[in-house]
């Protein structure tokens, strides 16, 4: 498995078995990073107010889409079908393929 770590200038992905650096991306401030298992898809939260989510493809080394939220993002979780964004008082559930909102709780 892997460990993804945000940095002031991007993020790193390490192997948890060998601790080897697998990927380094300099894409701006990253405060939260969540990987979709061992795929090339990562969710990044990086602006100073932690209100912007960027879906990033590590193979293409490019952003796929960015979403703005009205308050600070506390956490992001993903599985093969859904992306869940936890805010202070709301939870947004998205279809991972289209990033369309399915539910706001």
Secondary structure, DSSP 8 states (H G I E B T S, - for coil): -EEEEEETTEEEEEETTT--EEEEE--S--SEEEE-TTSSEEEEE-STTS-EEEEEETTTTEEEEEEE-SS-EEEEEE-SSEEEEEESS-EEEEETTT--EEEE-
